[in-house]
Amino acid sequence: MWTDDFIGLVFPRICIACGNSLWKHEEVVCDSCLYHLPRTNFHLSDDNPVNRIFWGRAGILHAASYLLFNKGSNVQHLIHALKYKGRKDVGIFLGTEYGRDLKKCSFFSESSIILPVPLHKKKYLKRGYNQSEQFAIGLSGVMGIPYACHYLYRKYSSETQTRKSRFKRWQNVNEIFGVRETEKIAGSRILLVDDVVTTGATLEACVNALSSIPGVTISLATIAYARI
């Protein structure tokens, strides 16, 4: 319709990764960028770099990330748009794409609930949304697993993790998470999700909080893995 063409002129549809115009059948990321995204395939093996982060540190079953994160890369463009440019659709899109992979893997497809790493309420109000929740929405829609945002919460805000050492990151988030209504998720197979994992400090703190719930098992999935 001519109205679609007019809207396209005023609000051009561009690929969040490369900045080129999208064709009508493309959404968020162009076919070329989608094809060339640096997928890790970590979900296919327990012996992967993300899982190794938590060996001896946190009681999880499995851990994986969809993409490799490098500075200046298309993956960084996507994460930046998701976190700071209001592009919630990026999180849903990447969750949908990764969900198709995880659905084929029993490690993750047998989860009973998806929990996104929460933002503190002040940061949530400032940003207007939780980027990890958008990722969870995409995963949930494809995998057919419900997600929930009210069980896991931040007790108080923490400083940004950027440029902190592994130990400083752990100090920054240790014991800042809490869990409410624990009886409702007792015995659940939890899939805990976040945007980027680097040292694993934030996810470890979440796992420590969730591990107090009777009978739960926990697996992890993130949009990207950033090597230190």
C-alpha positions as CSV (number, residue, x, y, z in Angstrom):
1,M,0.0,0.0,0.0
2,W,1.1,3.6,-0.6
3,T,0.8,4.3,3.1
4,D,3.4,1.7,3.8
5,D,5.8,3.3,1.3
6,F,5.1,6.8,2.9
7,I,5.8,5.5,6.4
8,G,9.0,3.8,5.0
9,L,10.2,7.2,3.8
10,V,9.6,9.0,7.1
11,F,10.7,6.1,9.3
12,P,13.0,4.0,7.2
13,R,13.3,0.3,8.0
14,I,17.0,-0.4,8.4
15,C,19.1,-3.4,9.5
16,I,20.1,-2.8,13.1
17,A,23.4,-4.6,12.5
18,C,24.7,-3.0,9.3
19,G,22.4,0.0,8.7
20,N,21.3,-1.0,5.2
21,S,17.6,-0.8,4.2
22,L,15.5,-3.9,4.9
23,W,13.5,-5.6,2.3
24,K,9.8,-6.1,3.0
25,H,10.2,-9.7,4.1
26,E,13.1,-8.8,6.5
27,E,12.6,-7.8,10.1
28,V,15.2,-6.2,12.4
29,V,18.2,-7.8,10.7
30,C,18.8,-8.2,7.0
31,D,19.2,-11.7,5.6
32,S,22.9,-11.2,4.9
33,C,23.7,-10.1,8.5
34,L,21.6,-12.8,9.9
35,Y,23.4,-15.4,7.9
36,H,26.8,-14.1,9.0
37,L,26.1,-13.7,12.7
38,P,28.8,-15.4,14.7
39,R,26.8,-18.3,16.2
40,T,28.6,-20.3,18.9
41,N,26.6,-23.6,18.8
42,F,27.5,-23.9,22.5
43,H,24.1,-25.4,23.2
44,L,25.2,-28.6,21.4
45,S,27.9,-29.4,24.0
46,D,28.3,-29.1,27.7
47,D,32.1,-28.6,27.3
48,N,31.8,-25.0,26.1
49,P,33.3,-21.7,27.3
50,V,30.2,-20.4,28.9
51,N,29.6,-23.6,30.9
52,R,33.2,-23.6,32.0
53,I,32.8,-20.2,33.5
54,F,30.6,-21.7,36.2
55,W,32.4,-25.0,36.9
56,G,33.0,-25.1,40.6
57,R,31.2,-21.8,41.1
58,A,27.5,-22.3,40.6
59,G,25.2,-25.3,40.6
60,I,23.8,-25.3,37.0
61,L,23.0,-28.0,34.6
62,H,23.8,-26.4,31.3
63,A,24.9,-23.0,29.9
64,A,25.1,-21.6,26.4
65,S,25.2,-18.3,24.4
66,Y,23.8,-17.6,21.0
67,L,26.5,-15.3,19.6
68,L,30.1,-14.3,20.1
69,F,30.5,-10.6,21.2
70,N,33.4,-8.6,19.9
71,K,33.8,-4.8,20.1
72,G,32.8,-3.0,16.9
73,S,31.0,-6.0,15.6
74,N,27.4,-6.3,14.3
75,V,26.6,-8.2,17.6
76,Q,27.7,-5.1,19.5
77,H,25.4,-3.0,17.4
78,L,22.5,-5.3,18.1
79,I,23.1,-5.3,21.9
80,H,23.6,-1.5,22.0
81,A,20.3,-0.9,20.1
82,L,18.6,-3.3,22.5
83,K,19.9,-1.8,25.7
84,Y,20.2,1.9,24.9
85,K,18.2,2.7,21.8
86,G,14.8,1.4,22.8
87,R,14.8,-1.4,20.3
88,K,13.0,-4.0,22.3
89,D,12.3,-5.9,19.0
90,V,16.0,-6.8,18.8
91,G,15.7,-8.9,22.0
92,I,12.5,-10.6,20.8
93,F,14.0,-11.2,17.4
94,L,17.2,-12.8,18.8
95,G,15.2,-14.8,21.3
96,T,13.0,-16.1,18.5
97,E,16.1,-17.1,16.4
98,Y,17.9,-18.8,19.3
99,G,14.7,-20.4,20.5
100,R,14.5,-22.4,17.3
101,D,17.9,-23.9,18.1
102,L,17.3,-24.5,21.8
103,K,13.9,-26.2,21.0
104,K,15.8,-29.0,19.3
105,C,18.1,-29.5,22.3
106,S,16.7,-31.5,25.3
107,F,19.1,-29.7,27.6
108,F,17.0,-26.6,27.3
109,S,13.7,-27.6,25.7
110,E,12.7,-29.5,28.8
111,S,12.8,-26.3,31.0
112,S,9.5,-25.5,32.7
113,I,9.9,-21.8,33.1
114,I,12.1,-19.0,31.8
115,L,13.3,-16.3,34.2
116,P,15.1,-13.2,32.9
117,V,17.8,-11.5,35.0
118,P,16.0,-8.5,36.5
119,L,16.8,-4.8,36.4
120,H,16.5,-2.7,39.5
121,K,13.2,-0.8,39.5
122,K,15.0,2.6,39.1
123,K,16.9,1.4,36.0
124,Y,13.7,-0.2,34.7
125,L,11.8,3.0,34.9
126,K,14.6,4.9,33.3
127,R,15.0,2.5,30.4
128,G,11.3,1.6,30.2
129,Y,11.9,-2.1,29.8
130,N,14.2,-5.0,30.7
131,Q,16.3,-6.1,27.7
132,S,16.6,-9.7,29.2
133,E,12.9,-9.9,29.4
134,Q,12.6,-9.1,25.7
135,F,15.0,-12.0,25.0
136,A,12.8,-14.2,27.2
137,I,9.7,-13.2,25.3
138,G,11.3,-14.4,22.0
139,L,12.5,-17.7,23.5
140,S,9.1,-18.3,25.2
141,G,7.1,-17.8,22.0
142,V,9.1,-20.3,20.0
143,M,9.9,-22.9,22.7
144,G,6.4,-22.9,24.2
145,I,7.8,-22.4,27.7
146,P,6.2,-19.7,30.0
147,Y,8.4,-16.8,31.2
148,A,7.9,-14.8,34.4
149,C,9.5,-11.6,35.7
150,H,8.2,-11.2,39.2
151,Y,9.9,-14.1,41.0
152,L,13.5,-13.0,40.7
153,Y,14.2,-9.4,41.7
154,R,17.0,-7.0,42.6
155,K,17.1,-5.9,46.2
156,Y,19.0,-2.8,45.3
157,S,20.8,-1.2,42.4
158,S,24.4,-2.0,41.5
159,E,27.1,-0.1,39.6
160,T,27.7,-0.8,35.9
161,Q,29.9,-3.9,35.4
162,T,31.8,-2.3,32.5
163,R,35.6,-2.3,33.0
164,K,35.4,-4.1,36.3
165,S,37.7,-7.1,37.0
166,R,36.2,-10.5,37.6
167,F,36.5,-10.1,41.4
168,K,35.1,-6.6,41.4
169,R,32.1,-7.8,39.3
170,W,31.4,-10.5,41.8
171,Q,31.6,-8.0,44.7
172,N,29.3,-5.6,42.8
173,V,26.4,-8.1,42.5
174,N,26.9,-10.6,45.3
175,E,23.7,-11.1,47.3
176,I,21.8,-8.3,45.5
177,F,19.1,-10.7,44.2
178,G,16.1,-12.1,46.0
179,V,13.3,-14.5,45.2
180,R,9.6,-14.1,46.1
181,E,6.8,-16.6,46.0
182,T,9.3,-19.4,46.1
183,E,6.6,-22.1,46.7
184,K,5.2,-21.4,43.2
185,I,8.4,-22.4,41.4
186,A,9.7,-25.1,43.7
187,G,10.7,-28.1,41.8
188,S,10.9,-26.2,38.5
189,R,13.5,-26.6,35.7
190,I,14.5,-23.0,35.4
191,L,16.0,-21.4,32.3
192,L,17.7,-18.2,33.5
193,V,18.5,-15.8,30.6
194,D,20.4,-12.6,30.2
195,D,21.8,-10.4,27.4
196,V,25.6,-10.8,27.6
197,V,27.8,-13.0,29.8
198,T,31.4,-12.1,30.4
199,T,32.7,-13.2,33.8
200,G,29.4,-14.7,34.9
201,A,29.2,-12.7,38.1
202,T,25.6,-11.5,37.7
203,L,24.3,-14.9,36.6
204,E,26.2,-16.6,39.4
205,A,24.5,-14.2,41.9
206,C,21.1,-15.1,40.5
207,V,21.8,-18.8,40.6
208,N,22.9,-18.5,44.3
209,A,19.5,-16.8,45.1
210,L,17.5,-19.4,43.1
211,S,19.4,-22.4,44.5
212,S,17.7,-21.8,47.9
213,I,14.4,-23.0,46.4
214,P,13.6,-26.7,47.0
215,G,14.0,-29.0,44.0
216,V,14.9,-26.5,41.3
217,T,17.4,-27.1,38.6
218,I,18.9,-24.2,36.7
219,S,20.3,-23.8,33.1
220,L,21.5,-20.6,31.5
221,A,21.2,-19.0,28.1
222,T,22.4,-15.6,26.9
223,I,22.3,-13.6,23.7
224,A,26.0,-13.3,23.6
225,Y,29.3,-14.4,25.1
226,A,32.1,-11.8,25.5
227,R,35.5,-13.2,26.0
228,I,37.7,-11.4,28.5
